[in-house]
């Protein structure tokens, strides 16, 4: 996993955890605007097992906010196997024009916490 992706994940975790540690659940909820949302999240990985691949499809629907939707494919750092292409229904050539995974993840995290 590249450094920028790790940094993005750590930044989100740390900021929410810090709010929780400083003021408990009330401050955490204030930091998330106190909203309790129904989110549907779907992630697709570039390999047949998550440990060997990276997330290449980010999908979420915020059911609480007029079904606001995030749906983005990302370009993996290494090509998909033929088997992964078959299972996912997407090809390496289709992913070639997509943004890198770290950029897609940053936008996805922004969608989740807004």
N, C-alpha and C positions, 0 to 999 in steps of 0.2 A: 504494500500500500504506500502511495507516495506521501511525502511530508505535508503537502498542502491539504490533502484529504484528511489526514490524521489531525492536523491543526484545526480544521473546520469542525470535526466531530468533537474534539476536546474543548473547543471554545464554547460550543452550545452546551455541552454537559457541565462545564465549569461555571458558566454564568447562571444556569438554573439551580445548580447545587449550592452556589454561594448565596443566592436569594433564600433558599430553604434553610441553610445553616444559620443565617443571620436573624431570620425572623420566623422560622417555622413555616407551616403550610400557608398561613395567612399572607405572609410576604411573598412566598412563591406564587400564590394565586394572583396577587396584585401584579407581580412581574409578568405574568401571562395574561394580564388584564382581568383576572378572575374568571375567565371564560372556561366553561367546561364544554368541550366540543366533541362531537362524534366525528372521528376521522376514520376514513377507510384508507389503508395504506397497502400498496402492492409493490414489491421490489423483484426485479429479475437479475440474475447474476450471469456472468460470462462463462461460467463453468458449470458442470453438472452438480458440483457440491460447492456451497458458499465459501468453504475454507480455501478452495483453489482458484476462485475467481474474484471478480470485482462487480459491484453493482453497475449495471448498464441501463436499467430501466427504472425510473422513479415515477410512481403514480400515487396520487392521493386525492381524495375528495373530502372537502370540509362540508359535512352534511348540515352543520349548524348555520353556515353562511351561504345560503342560496346555492348549495351544491357547488361552491367554488372548487375548481379542479386544477391540479398540476399533473402534467403528463409529458415526460421528456425521456428520450433515449440518449445515451451517452456513448462516445467512442471509447472502446476498451483499449488498454495499453498493449494488448496482444490480441491477435486474431481469434475469433471463435472457432471451435472445432466444428467439423461437419455435423456431428451429432447435436451439438448445442444449437447450431443454426436450424436444424430440423425441429427440435423441441420448441425453440423460441419463436420460430416463424419469421425470423429476420436474418439477413445475410450481412457478411462483413462489408460488402459494397454499399449496402443501405446505411450502415453505421459510420462509414467513412466521413460523411459530411456533418456528423453530429459533434457537439462540443465535448471536450474531455470530461471524464467522470468527476474530477474535483470541482469544476465549474458548475456542472449540473447539481452536484451535492450541495454546494453553497446556496444555490437558488431554491433547492428543495427544502433545506433547513429554514431558510427565510420564510417560505410558504407555511411551514409547520408552526412556526412561533409567532406569526403575525396575528 
